[in-house]
Amino acid sequence: MEKYSRWRDAGTGIQPFLPPVPPRTDSSILVTLSNVIHIVVGPIQAIIKITLISIVSALYFLFVPVFGALLTPIAPLKRLWTRVFSAILLRLVLFIAGFFHIKTETLSIRKSRGSGRVESSSVKNGDVIVANWTSYIDVVYLASRFVPVFTQIYTESEKIKIISLWEAIRLAGKIPESAPSSDDQVYTVQELSLKAKKGGWGPIVVFAEGTTTNGRALLKFAPIFKDYKVDQKDGQFQVMAFKYEYAGMSPTYTVGNQLFHFFKLCSQFHNTLIIKSLANGEAPCSPHSQVPATGSISDDPVGDLLIAAVGNISKLRKTNLSMTDKRDFLSYYESRKSK
């Protein structure tokens, strides 16, 4: 759309904030018939799915936050309880939403590894999951798989705040905030990682772009990894990338009414999610990672290495846009809608 052209990245020509246009298909009789069936059946299917998801979600909040709180004095048991019911109930939410099979791949970016066996990493307490952010579905998947600590980044801050699963889901479509309130407890990434490791909280999730994109490119990472050194060997980073394949509406979510987007997502007969992870020992600051021969001129060199790693496994190009540009885009979008 021409009115949003100011948010098209000059270097790549990519507009990462608008919903992607569905790929073109042949206008055969079978395709036309399928589209008609989808128009008729899709909304009915969505209503049924959302009803079932509401029931499962209620069970999740009953079993995990409510009953789980009773196990707080016994931390290991609480963690086990939370992991089991999150894995079952949140994966069931994704299944009902049409994500019947979620494909996972472990990739190596080392040329020296050749065609040898690629080992996946075991995600542990205190590990920092760094990934691109394209949808609230990313959040639900991570919660079902790892039961992590979710975090929020601010446009004017180099620190992060702990947020709940529900806050992380809602944050996907919100205008990025500039700074935390005076009552918020914020941490550097390394501080929170150490606290999570010591407390057995699970891994922490850092969507370093700070906001969602449509999955066509990467935004600049917020400079939140400054307290790490390039030659550090205890960074405990887990690098991942989310990719959605689609023929109709894309499950990526950047703008618009979130409930309506979820309704349309549930009206589709199936949805496809692919998770790509970096091979064991290849993330920056890991014990066996290779330190770059030349230093970076950036004030966040570890952040540069992380975005390069995400770009390598996702095959996404880095843009010169940031979460500040997304904030301006959403403000402009909302102002036009209100008129």
C-alpha positions as MATLAB code, in Angstrom:
seq = 'MEKYSRWRDAGTGIQPFLPPVPPRTDSSILVTLSNVIHIVVGPIQAIIKITLISIVSALYFLFVPVFGALLTPIAPLKRLWTRVFSAILLRLVLFIAGFFHIKTETLSIRKSRGSGRVESSSVKNGDVIVANWTSYIDVVYLASRFVPVFTQIYTESEKIKIISLWEAIRLAGKIPESAPSSDDQVYTVQELSLKAKKGGWGPIVVFAEGTTTNGRALLKFAPIFKDYKVDQKDGQFQVMAFKYEYAGMSPTYTVGNQLFHFFKLCSQFHNTLIIKSLANGEAPCSPHSQVPATGSISDDPVGDLLIAAVGNISKLRKTNLSMTDKRDFLSYYESRKSK';
ca = [
       0.000    0.000    0.000;
       1.410    3.329   -1.067;
       0.281    5.181    2.053;
       2.568    2.928    4.137;
       5.561    3.186    1.790;
       7.582    5.180    4.309;
       7.945    1.947    6.294;
       9.418    0.031    3.369;
      13.067   -0.743    4.075;
      15.282    1.142    1.643;
      17.989   -1.519    1.478;
      15.835   -4.607    0.884;
      12.584   -3.135   -0.452;
      10.686   -5.186    2.136;
       7.708   -3.862    4.099;
       7.845   -5.974    7.306;
       4.781   -4.553    9.069;
       1.847   -5.079    6.694;
       0.063   -8.462    6.594;
       1.539  -10.506    3.723;
      -0.538  -11.012    0.598;
      -1.583  -14.655    0.003;
       0.315  -16.335   -2.842;
      -1.450  -16.535   -6.174;
      -3.093  -19.837   -7.114;
      -4.501  -21.229  -10.312;
      -8.161  -20.321  -10.800;
      -9.294  -23.866  -11.526;
     -12.740  -25.239  -10.780;
     -11.414  -27.235   -7.822;
      -9.705  -24.167   -6.316;
     -12.851  -22.086   -6.776;
     -14.978  -24.813   -5.169;
     -12.531  -25.075   -2.271;
     -12.715  -21.308   -1.734;
     -16.506  -21.395   -1.697;
     -16.500  -24.238    0.840;
     -14.028  -22.307    2.982;
     -16.216  -19.184    2.905;
     -19.225  -21.189    4.050;
     -17.640  -23.651    6.486;
     -14.729  -21.550    7.762;
     -16.678  -19.242   10.132;
     -18.627  -22.174   11.606;
     -15.388  -24.068   12.116;
     -13.804  -21.001   13.750;
     -16.644  -20.653   16.247;
     -16.333  -24.323   17.238;
     -12.546  -24.101   17.494;
     -12.561  -20.920   19.576;
     -15.138  -22.456   21.920;
     -12.927  -25.519   22.426;
      -9.818  -23.364   22.827;
     -11.604  -21.268   25.453;
     -12.392  -24.419   27.446;
      -8.836  -25.743   27.177;
      -7.426  -22.314   28.082;
      -9.634  -22.184   31.174;
      -8.311  -25.606   32.178;
      -4.758  -24.359   31.623;
      -5.204  -21.321   33.880;
      -6.893  -23.528   36.474;
      -4.241  -26.252   36.512;
      -1.110  -24.133   36.022;
      -1.355  -20.697   37.725;
      -4.043  -21.638   40.282;
      -3.252  -25.224   41.329;
       0.434  -24.654   40.567;
       0.539  -21.864   43.146;
      -0.297  -24.438   45.848;
       2.981  -26.187   45.027;
       5.112  -23.035   45.424;
       6.823  -24.321   48.621;
       8.035  -27.364   46.631;
       9.755  -25.674   43.691;
      10.865  -28.802   41.724;
       7.383  -30.325   41.945;
       5.776  -27.052   40.876;
       8.114  -26.833   37.887;
       7.291  -30.425   36.866;
       3.553  -29.832   37.295;
       3.734  -26.659   35.201;
       5.746  -28.320   32.427;
       3.448  -31.322   32.138;
       0.176  -29.410   31.974;
       1.627  -26.667   29.758;
       2.896  -29.255   27.297;
      -0.471  -31.025   27.171;
      -2.940  -28.148   27.270;
      -1.093  -25.488   25.262;
      -0.126  -27.994   22.588;
      -3.799  -28.947   22.464;
      -4.650  -25.265   21.903;
      -2.296  -25.187   18.921;
      -3.710  -28.470   17.596;
      -7.280  -27.185   17.740;
      -6.156  -23.970   15.998;
      -5.001  -26.101   13.069;
      -1.329  -26.665   13.856;
      -1.594  -30.441   13.656;
       2.110  -31.022   13.083;
       4.838  -28.558   14.028;
       8.039  -29.283   12.147;
      11.337  -28.700   13.967;
      14.746  -28.517   12.329;
      18.243  -28.172   13.794;
      20.638  -26.387   11.473;
      24.386  -25.837   11.445;
      25.948  -22.654   10.089;
      29.532  -23.877   10.456;
      31.199  -24.627    7.146;
      33.689  -26.879    8.907;
      30.924  -29.210   10.135;
      30.253  -30.484    6.622;
      27.611  -33.193    6.332;
      28.199  -34.556    9.814;
      25.472  -35.158   12.358;
      23.909  -31.974   13.725;
      23.011  -32.103   17.406;
      20.222  -30.057   18.911;
      20.759  -28.136   22.133;
      19.166  -29.040   25.432;
      17.403  -25.949   26.782;
      18.125  -25.448   30.474;
      17.229  -23.097   33.309;
      18.643  -19.647   32.631;
      19.221  -20.204   28.916;
      18.313  -17.208   26.764;
      16.072  -18.086   23.816;
      16.641  -15.511   21.086;
      14.243  -15.675   18.140;
      12.480  -13.611   15.529;
       8.918  -12.625   16.456;
       6.083  -12.962   13.992;
       2.920  -13.867   15.904;
       1.259  -14.591   19.230;
       1.415  -18.227   18.084;
       5.202  -18.063   18.624;
       4.508  -17.285   22.281;
       2.058  -20.160   22.741;
       4.479  -22.618   21.122;
       7.383  -21.568   23.354;
       5.156  -21.774   26.435;
       4.037  -25.291   25.510;
       7.567  -26.494   24.775;
       9.762  -24.809   27.389;
       7.559  -23.037   29.985;
       9.905  -20.044   29.831;
      10.012  -16.598   31.401;
       8.742  -14.086   28.834;
      10.150  -10.588   28.683;
       9.334   -7.143   27.312;
      11.748   -4.663   25.725;
      11.270   -0.897   25.665;
      12.307    1.403   22.825;
      14.355    3.652   25.113;
      15.691    0.987   27.451;
      18.525   -1.513   27.289;
      16.869   -3.664   29.929;
      13.969   -6.107   30.017;
      10.957   -6.758   32.233;
       9.353  -10.084   33.136;
       5.819  -10.475   31.776;
       3.225  -13.234   31.962;
       2.194  -15.582   29.160;
      -1.026  -13.638   28.623;
       0.849  -10.319   28.544;
       3.255  -11.758   25.961;
       0.333  -12.906   23.777;
      -1.301   -9.477   23.952;
       2.012   -7.659   23.457;
       2.310   -9.095   19.938;
      -0.047   -6.483   18.529;
       0.511   -3.574   20.878;
       2.381   -0.354   20.186;
       5.900   -0.795   21.656;
       6.272    1.172   24.875;
       9.091    3.662   25.230;
      10.094    3.037   28.855;
       9.045    0.995   31.913;
       7.119    2.628   34.717;
       8.824    3.569   37.952;
       7.234    0.541   39.641;
       8.557   -2.001   37.122;
      11.504   -4.215   38.014;
      13.883   -4.382   35.048;
      17.041   -6.384   34.438;
      19.829   -6.739   31.955;
      19.527   -9.957   29.958;
      22.498  -11.463   31.762;
      21.113  -10.522   35.193;
      17.780  -12.194   34.482;
      19.496  -15.226   32.978;
      21.496  -15.737   36.173;
      18.418  -15.294   38.370;
      16.455  -17.798   36.280;
      19.299  -20.306   36.466;
      19.685  -19.941   40.210;
      15.946  -20.023   40.869;
      15.151  -22.876   38.469;
      12.681  -20.680   36.590;
      13.321  -22.233   33.191;
      14.767  -20.435   30.151;
      13.997  -16.806   29.358;
      12.620  -15.664   26.004;
      13.971  -12.500   24.426;
      12.324  -11.341   21.201;
      15.154   -8.942   20.483;
      13.299   -7.176   17.661;
      10.939   -5.963   20.378;
       7.814   -6.322   18.235;
       6.301   -8.582   15.589;
       6.958   -8.601   11.843;
       5.186  -10.355    8.987;
       7.972  -12.937    8.767;
       9.551  -11.543    5.596;
      12.599   -9.895    7.202;
      14.315   -9.097   10.492;
      14.185   -5.799   12.344;
      17.272   -4.393   14.044;
      17.785   -5.982   17.439;
      17.411   -3.719   20.435;
      20.837   -3.137   22.084;
      20.106   -5.348   25.075;
      23.118   -7.664   24.981;
      25.729   -5.040   25.834;
      26.630   -6.700   29.123;
      27.922   -9.755   27.243;
      31.421   -9.946   25.791;
      32.157  -11.499   22.406;
      34.748  -13.867   23.911;
      32.450  -14.878   26.774;
      31.870  -18.635   27.010;
      28.893  -18.877   29.366;
      26.249  -16.950   27.444;
      23.827  -19.897   27.246;
      22.040  -18.580   24.134;
      19.528  -20.709   22.229;
      18.912  -19.313   18.742;
      15.605  -20.116   17.025;
      13.539  -18.921   14.071;
       9.810  -19.130   13.334;
       8.433  -19.595    9.834;
       4.825  -20.040    8.714;
       3.773  -21.592    5.413;
       0.339  -20.613    4.158;
      -1.906  -20.621    1.113;
      -4.604  -18.322    2.483;
      -4.164  -16.006    5.442;
      -0.739  -15.865    7.080;
      -0.624  -16.745   10.802;
       1.867  -13.901   11.255;
       0.339  -10.958   13.103;
       1.562   -7.375   13.030;
      -1.451   -5.084   12.975;
      -5.238   -5.067   13.281;
      -7.725   -6.623   15.664;
      -6.070   -9.600   17.354;
      -9.301  -11.460   18.096;
     -10.475  -11.088   14.499;
      -7.084  -12.310   13.274;
      -7.380  -15.354   15.526;
     -10.919  -15.963   14.250;
      -9.656  -15.978   10.648;
      -6.737  -18.204   11.621;
      -9.147  -20.729   13.174;
     -11.365  -20.595   10.085;
      -8.549  -22.121    8.036;
      -8.601  -25.913    7.790;
      -4.967  -26.222    8.866;
      -1.932  -24.063    9.614;
       1.765  -24.806    9.267;
       4.568  -23.777   11.612;
       8.252  -24.597   11.170;
      10.783  -24.073   13.986;
      14.451  -23.832   13.086;
      17.092  -24.043   15.812;
      20.821  -23.456   15.743;
      22.968  -26.527   16.349;
      24.454  -27.258   19.739;
      27.535  -25.178   20.547;
      27.181  -22.743   17.623;
      25.407  -19.879   19.366;
      27.508  -16.834   20.290;
      29.179  -16.990   23.716;
      28.755  -20.766   24.004;
      31.682  -22.864   25.294;
      32.639  -24.092   21.816;
      31.669  -21.039   19.776;
      34.239  -19.464   17.499;
      35.182  -15.900   18.427;
      35.175  -13.599   15.370;
      38.645  -12.623   14.162;
      37.748   -8.935   13.959;
      35.873   -6.882   16.512;
      32.578   -5.178   15.720;
      32.280   -1.400   15.636;
      28.791   -1.768   17.050;
      28.098   -0.926   20.695;
      26.353   -4.321   20.970;
      28.641   -6.826   19.196;
      27.007   -9.903   20.749;
      23.632   -8.633   19.537;
      25.139   -8.383   16.047;
      26.295  -11.995   16.238;
      22.860  -13.129   17.435;
      20.923  -11.384   14.664;
      23.388  -12.833   12.133;
      22.729  -16.313   13.563;
      18.943  -15.846   13.410;
      19.285  -14.564    9.849;
      21.417  -17.548    8.826;
      19.001  -20.213   10.034;
      15.848  -18.352    8.930;
      17.210  -17.095    5.574;
      15.684  -13.715    6.417;
      17.379  -10.457    5.482;
      18.073   -7.799    8.088;
      16.393   -4.443    7.559;
      17.337   -1.029    8.872;
      13.955   -0.724   10.607;
      13.424   -1.123   14.337;
      10.711   -1.353   16.975;
      10.604    2.460   16.982;
       9.549    2.353   13.317;
       6.886   -0.208   14.216;
       5.592    2.133   16.922;
       5.332    4.967   14.395;
       3.666    2.636   11.896;
       1.047    1.464   14.386;
       0.359    5.021   15.536;
      -0.210    6.076   11.924;
      -2.363    3.001   11.265;
      -4.532    3.678   14.312;
      -4.921    7.352   13.401;
      -6.163    6.457    9.914;
      -8.543    3.846   11.285;
     -10.030    6.303   13.774;
     -10.822    8.704   10.940;
];
